[in-house]
Amino acid sequence: MKDQFEPINQSTLFAARNEVLDLHMSESLEEYLLQIILATRNPAAYGQDLAAWLQYGASPGPASRWIAVPEPKPGWSNGIL
């Protein structure tokens, strides 16, 4: 027997989303996620083996919802840290 779920109303959904957005994410985890995203966008910069494995990169739009993408820092080139 399948579980039956009640629909969630919009205000409950928005309240849950705000709770998630208020969660703290450590700087090291943000950095790790950013590196994964950047590696999928330009895999050759991280190694030819990675470039051979990946056909598509992560979209920066949805990714920016996971992490607060920092402003470029001195020494960054082509978006690669």
C-alpha positions in Angstrom: 0.0 0.0 0.0 1.4 3.4 -1.0 1.7 6.1 1.6 -0.9 8.9 1.2 0.3 12.5 1.7 -1.7 15.6 2.1 -0.8 18.5 -0.2 1.3 21.3 1.4 -0.1 24.7 1.1 2.0 27.6 -0.2 2.6 29.4 3.1 3.9 26.2 4.7 6.2 25.5 1.8 7.6 29.1 1.9 8.1 28.8 5.6 10.0 25.6 5.2 12.2 27.1 2.5 13.0 30.1 4.7 14.0 27.7 7.5 16.4 25.9 5.1 17.9 29.2 3.9 18.6 30.2 7.4 20.8 27.1 8.0 24.5 27.7 8.5 26.9 26.2 6.0 30.6 26.1 6.9 32.9 28.0 4.8 34.9 24.9 3.9 31.8 23.1 2.7 30.9 26.2 0.6 34.4 26.1 -0.9 34.1 22.3 -1.6 30.8 22.7 -3.4 32.1 25.7 -5.4 35.1 23.7 -6.5 32.9 20.8 -7.7 30.7 23.2 -9.6 33.7 24.9 -11.2 35.3 21.6 -12.1 32.2 20.6 -14.0 32.2 23.9 -15.9 35.9 23.6 -16.9 37.1 20.1 -16.2 40.3 20.3 -18.3 41.6 22.9 -15.8 41.4 20.1 -13.2 42.9 17.3 -15.3 42.4 15.6 -18.6 40.9 12.5 -16.9 38.1 14.6 -15.5 37.6 16.3 -18.8 37.1 12.8 -20.4 34.6 11.8 -17.8 32.3 14.9 -17.9 30.0 15.8 -20.8 27.9 18.5 -19.1 28.7 21.1 -16.5 26.7 22.2 -13.4 24.5 25.2 -14.1 25.7 28.2 -12.0 22.1 29.4 -11.5 20.8 26.5 -9.4 24.2 26.1 -7.8 24.1 29.6 -6.5 21.0 28.6 -4.5 23.2 26.1 -2.6 26.0 28.3 -1.8 26.8 32.0 -1.6 29.1 32.4 -4.6 31.9 34.7 -3.5 33.2 37.7 -5.4 36.3 36.9 -7.5 39.6 37.0 -5.5 43.0 38.2 -6.7 44.7 35.3 -8.4 41.5 33.7 -9.7 41.7 33.1 -13.4 38.8 32.0 -15.7 36.6 31.5 -12.6 39.0 28.7 -11.3 40.2 29.0 -7.8 
